[in-house]
Amino acid sequence: MFSHPSGIHSALRLNQLSLRSTGVIDRIEALSPSDAIAQRLNELGFVPGEPVTVIAFGPLGGDPMAVEIGFTRFALRCSEAARIILRTPQGEPVA
């Protein structure tokens, strides 16, 4: 976790959030300009500014994880969730 230049927010990846924690999407990490996973996450609504909450983890090592954006729930592999960079208000417990 690191401090935002303004000192207001901390950043982390979606797969680092604990159960029932919420973060706000900052960006999706694209490995290339035509990264299909990053494009699909964007199409599904994983866009900057959207709050996302972790609602469940899979039974074996936490994979997949279930998350909620608005009234929609998604199951993501932890490797996909790691590509979603979040920001949380400083001081809010995130782990």
N, C-alpha and C positions, 0 to 999 in steps of 0.2 A: 504494500500500500504506500502511496506517496502523496505529498501535498500538492494541491493545485497552486499555480503561481500566485493566485490571489489569497491563498491560505484559507479559503472558505470551504473547499471540498477535498475529499480524499477519493482516489480512484482504485478500482479493483475489477476483477473479471467476474462474470456471472457465476461461474463454477466455484468461486470462493465464498459466495454468500451462504449463510447458514439457513436452516429451515425457518420459514415465516419472516425472513428478512426481505426488505425492499430496497432497490436501488433505482437510479434513473439512468437510462441508456445514454451514453456519451457518444459512442461510435462502434462500428463493427470492424474488426480487424480483417482486412482483405489481403490475401497472400499474393494476389496478382490483380491486374485491372479487370480480368474476366473471371474472377473467383466465383464459381457457381454457388458455393455454400453461403458466402457473404451476400450475394444477390438474392438468394432464396430467403435468408433471414430477413432481409430488408422488405421483400415482397410480403412476408407473413406479418409484418408490423413491428419488427424489431428496429425501430428508427430512433434517432436522437431525440431526447426529451420525454420519451415514454417511460413511465414507471413499470418495473417488473418485479414480481414477488415470487420467491421460491416456495412451492407448496408441498413438494414431496421429493423423496429420493428413492431410487430403485433399491431392491433388497441386497444386491451383490455389489458392494463397493460404491453404492450411490449412483450407479449408471443404469438407466437414464435418469434424468431429473425432470420433474414437472414444474413448470413456471406459469405464471398468469400475467397477462397484459390486458388491462381492462376487464372484460367479462369472458375473455378467451383463454383457454388453457392449452399448453403445448408440452410435449415430451421432447427433450433434447438430449443428445449424447453429451457427456461432459466435455468431449473434445470440441463440440460445436459451441457449447456454452462458454468455453474458454476464449472464444473469439469475440465475445460481446463485452465491451469495456463499459463499466458503470462509473457513476459518481454517486456519492452519498453525502448527506450533510455531515460536516465534521462533528464528532462527538456522538454520533449515532452508533450503537453497537452493530457491527457487521459480521462478526464471526461467532 
